[in-house]
Amino acid sequence: MTKKSVYDLKSIAAAGGGLILDASSYSTYDLKSIAAAASESGAKIIINNVDTKSTYDLKSIAAAGKRSVIFNLA
């Protein structure tokens, strides 16, 4: 299975589709834009492998997502 493009993921999130993403596979900028698209539709985004991002990056992703982002810290 091929990895979806950031454009595709933003479109899915904007349409209301929830996503589970790997933080190590996307830049902070890309995760912020996907999270922002999810916040507009009310979709939820779960992000795994968050230890690959700094606390500052995670805060900026969370702010862009406006309550639509869940970080898997397990």
C-alpha positions in Angstrom: 0.0 0.0 0.0 1.4 3.4 -0.9 1.5 6.3 1.5 -1.2 8.9 0.9 0.0 12.4 0.0 -0.4 15.2 2.4 -2.9 16.8 0.0 -5.0 13.6 0.1 -4.8 13.4 3.9 -5.9 17.0 4.2 -8.8 16.4 1.8 -9.9 13.3 3.8 -9.7 15.2 7.1 -11.6 18.2 5.6 -14.4 15.8 4.5 -14.7 14.6 8.1 -12.6 11.4 8.0 -10.6 10.5 11.0 -6.9 9.5 10.6 -4.2 7.7 12.5 -0.8 9.1 11.5 2.9 8.4 12.3 4.7 11.5 13.4 8.0 10.3 12.0 6.5 10.1 8.5 5.5 13.7 8.2 7.0 17.1 8.9 5.6 19.3 11.6 4.3 21.7 9.0 2.5 18.9 7.2 1.0 17.6 10.5 -0.2 21.1 11.4 -1.9 21.5 8.0 -3.6 18.1 8.3 -4.7 19.0 11.9 -6.1 22.3 10.8 -8.1 20.6 8.0 -9.5 18.2 10.6 -10.4 21.0 13.0 -12.6 22.6 10.3 -14.7 19.4 9.8 -14.6 18.1 13.4 -12.6 15.0 12.4 -10.2 13.4 14.9 -6.5 12.8 14.2 -4.5 10.3 16.3 -0.7 10.8 16.0 1.6 7.9 17.0 5.4 8.0 17.5 5.3 11.5 19.0 8.7 11.1 20.6 10.1 12.0 17.2 8.8 15.6 17.6 9.7 18.2 20.2 7.3 19.5 22.8 7.2 22.8 20.9 6.2 21.0 17.7 3.5 19.0 19.4 2.1 22.2 21.0 2.0 23.9 17.6 0.2 20.8 16.0 -2.3 20.8 18.9 -3.0 24.5 18.4 -3.5 24.1 14.7 -5.9 21.2 15.4 -8.1 23.0 17.9 -9.1 19.9 19.9 -9.1 17.5 17.0 -5.6 16.0 17.7 -4.9 13.1 20.0 -1.2 12.2 20.7 -0.5 8.6 21.5 2.0 8.7 24.3 1.8 5.0 25.2 
